[in-house]
Amino acid sequence: MKWRLQVLLLILVMVLISGMVGAKTNNKKPYVVGVFCSVTGPNAPLGTPERDTLLMIEEQINQKGGIDGHPLKIIIEDDGSDNTNAVKAAKKLIEQDKVCAIIGSSGTGPTMAVIPITEASGVPHISMAAGIAITNPLKKWVFRTPQTDVLAIGKILDYLTKRKISKVAIIYDSNAYGSSGRDQLKLLAPKSQISIVAEEAFGSKDTDMTVQLTKIRATGAQAIICWGTNPGPAQVAKNCQQLGIALPLFMSHGVANQVFLDQAGSAANGILLPAGKLIAAKDLPTTDPQRKLLLDYAAAFQKKYNKPADTFGGFAWDAISILVGALSKVGDDRVKLRNEVEKTANFPGISGVFNYSATNHDGLTNDAFVMVEIKNGAWTLVKSKM
Amino acid sequence: MKRQYQFLIAISILLFLVPWMLPNRYLLNIAVLIGIYSLITIGLNLLLGYAGQISMGHAAFYGIGAYTVSILTIHFKWDTFTALCGSLLLVGIIAWIIGKPILRLKGHYLAMATLGFGLIVEILLNEMMELTGGPQGLSNIPKLSILGFSFSDDFRIYFLIWGLVMLVQWMMMNMMRGKMGRAFLAVHSNELAAETLGINTSALKQAAFVISAVLAGLAGAFYAYSLNYISPEPFAFNFSIMLVTMVVIGGMGNLWGPLIGTALLGIIPELLRGFKNFDIAFYGLLLILIVIYMPKGVVSLLYWAVDKVSKAVKGGQ
């Protein structure tokens, strides 16, 4: 028994020591940006491409000699899609690593949990999450790169109005993202003379939505709008196919990624969704200011990681690029950096063209979205400008 | 037993000095979180280790505590301290009501029932949008202030929380030393035998359940006051499991077990950050090793070490 305990102790000590040594190798860096994103947990499909993109940009910038000679150092912490972990990660980045700015998180919950800290410490904070509460009401230090669900819903409602569809059902993930989408839809739909005839929820980990869909089928809805992030919506698509529901199915921009196509398989065909321009970049007119940027990013990402780039990586691309732009102008003083980020204007990014101001920390407008349809497992731009 | 009290004093002095030894606020924040979790695990240990009743739903009491203070202060503009008292009262009443029928169950059935309770609370937190803010949670929760003294940063919260942890620990030690403590041990080893000795076992179990729930509620209130934002995820089923794991890893049925377990599970993930993406694998490996080689918890290592040292000292003489 004794030797076993000793072996165990030895392992414990070794693991802990090597962990600490590993943590301390990154010390010489002029411009340090902190990131907390959800590489594990339910938001992992968002956090993973975000992390990959940031690592790629860091490498690209440092190969070109950094920002005015200052190497860029990005410290990435995984918050595991958990609020408490996000707070710990943010405190570590701010207090221990002394970062000049912070990017994160992938989800709304962890972002909201960290906002009191970034606001109190005065650190520029760019979130990659879509929830409306992040920048509404406006917070001095907090910015955001993704398109808001309001813009996405506006795009869908426009489309519905043009197609003379007036009765819709909504099925949403009962997490922050899904319920925020539901709230906004309920708020905006009446303005377009569209009535919501059914409202069903599913849990993020549910594996069968046939009950909810059967209920929806009985209500006489003319279209179904599904609001959630993977894997729930893929299951909704599959169940629709199994039940033979032929109604047009709309999804949110939250599923505009390869993972969704893989999970939903043939059930994805015919699904319509508002999405950032990235997934349909090839179909864009050559005059589009983002076109070259999008194609370059997609090619570089594909080359480095051998998998397609997606919208979520784009949120990270935008966040770090806006920061790098500001860093090259004013250096890494937190106050100056915040003011410079707020001045960002006509900045073409992956998610759209950014214009921040003292009263708007959202940056994007309606034209950041295009409607896409999934055809034969691939994204195609819905061309008709309607 | 006297040695236990000396140990308590030594730990208290050490904990008092900790904030001055920590180089930054990040580590202080972790110390605060460990303190908050310790409040729950000390109570859970009373239920699990002494009364011998499992609860897979303690995150729910933690959540009710957190949400009650948040709702009372945000929606009803209560004073933070009054809200704290109100939340403890509410948690106590809820625990007392559901404890009555639930604690008649034994073993797996009790585990199932508490699990169900936890899930119901989780669903309520998600669905009672007007009150709880739903999955988007509640932000702008005020800081705790007592008689005009605001616990505005981690430094002040640290002393409040660890002071409370030590107070609770001291109360537990007193309780275990007395008649009630022996009654608990009797119930734990054989409920029927305890009953024949004239111990009111159901009242005892009920007491342990309510005490542990109120402690969890207290921890929840502090969580809300120190983070200023809550959403349902931290109070979900996973956390209930985490709490039981903390008690078991530390060593249940031992007064110091839960504190050790909580501290270990709070600190290890931070030390493993250097491993980047492999940290979870290492974390799992450590837990497996501890459970295999130290089935009575890490606290047994402490006893083994003390034993070894005292033998060595005796041998030397």
Interface residues (C-beta under 8 A of the other chain):
Chain A: R4 L5 L8 L9 I11 L12 V15 L16 S18 G19 M20 V21 G22 A23 K24 V39 T40 E77 D78 S81 D82 N83 T84 V87 K88 K91 K92 I94 E95 Q96 T108 G109 M112 A113 I115 P116 G131 A133 S174 N175 A176 G178 S179 S180
Chain B: P23 N24 R25 Y26 L27 N29 I30 L33 N126 E127 M129 G134 P135 Q136 G137 S139 L227 N228 Y229 I230 S231 E233 P234 I268 E270 L271 L272 R273 G274 F275 K276 N277 D279 I280 F282 L285 L286 L289 I290 Y293 M294 L301 W304
